[in-house]
Amino acid sequence: MLHHTAVLWCGEIAQPGHSYQNNKWVLAGQLGGYLKTQQFFDWDGDNVRWSGSPPSVPSNGDLFTTLANGMGVPTEKFGHAAACRGEIADIKA
C-alpha cells in the first residue's frame, strides 16, 4: 500500500519532561523501493540495541538526508554538520 510513499511519525520531545530518552518514531513505506521494510531500531538512552549491526547511532539529520535522497532531492547532509554523517545505509534497499 505504501510502495511509493514514506510516512514519518515522530515526536521531538519524549517523556518524562524534555528528555531525548524514550523518543518514539515510526517510518512506514518503501519510498518507491528506496527503503527496506520490516526493521526495528530501539535507542534506550545511551544503550543502543539494533536488529542489525550499524557502526554508530544515526542522527535525525541522517534520517532526513536518506528521505530527501529517496524523494529525488540530492542531499549530502541535513542539519548540524557535526551531528550528521549522511544517509543511513541500513535502511536503504
N, C-alpha and C positions, 0 to 999 in steps of 0.2 A: 504494500500500500504506500510506503514512503520511499520507493526506489529513487525517485528524482528529487527528494526533499530531505532536508535535515532540520530537525526541531530541537532547539536547546532550551531546556527549562533550568533556570539557575537562580540561586539566592546568594547574594554577595555577602550577607552577614548571617552567621549561624547563631545557634543558641548554646549556652546562655550569654546574654549581653551582646557585645560586638566582637565576639570571638571568631576566628577563622576555623576552629575545630568543629566537627560535625556539620560541615557545609555540604549540602546535597545538590548535585547537578545530574541531569538526565539528558543524554544526547540520543535521539532516535532518528532513524532513516539512513539511507545509503548514499545520498547526495550524488545520484547518478552513477553509482558504483565506485565512488571515490573513497568511501569509508567502509571498514569492516563492521559487521554487526555481531551481536551476542557476546559482548565483552562487559566485564565488570571491573571497576577500579575502586579501591577503598583507601582513602587517606585518613588515618586516625591520628591526628596531631602530628608528631614527628615520627611516629611509627607507621611506615607505609607498607601496605600489602597489595600486591598486584596479582591478577590472574595470569599475566605473562612475566617477563623479566626485563623491563626497560632499564637503561643505565642510570636515570635520575628522574625525579618527580617533575613533570612538566608544569609550567605556569599557565594561568588563564590566557595570557598572550599567546602561548604556544597553541592552545586550542583554537583561538580566534584566527591565528595565522593559517592553521590547517583548514578551517572552514572557509576562509577567504579564497585560498588557492583552489579548493574544491568547487567554489562558485565561479571560478574563472577570473578572479582578481589576483594577479601576480603579487605576492606579498612575501618578503623575507622575514620580517619580524613585526609584531604588533605590541604596542605599549612600551614600557620601560625597557630599554635595550639590554640592561644588565640582567633583567629577570627573564627575558625571552630568548630562547635558543633556536626557535624556528618551528617547523612542522613536527607533529608527533607521529613518527613513523609507525608506531604500534597500532594506531587506529586507522591507518590508511590500508585500503585493499591492495 
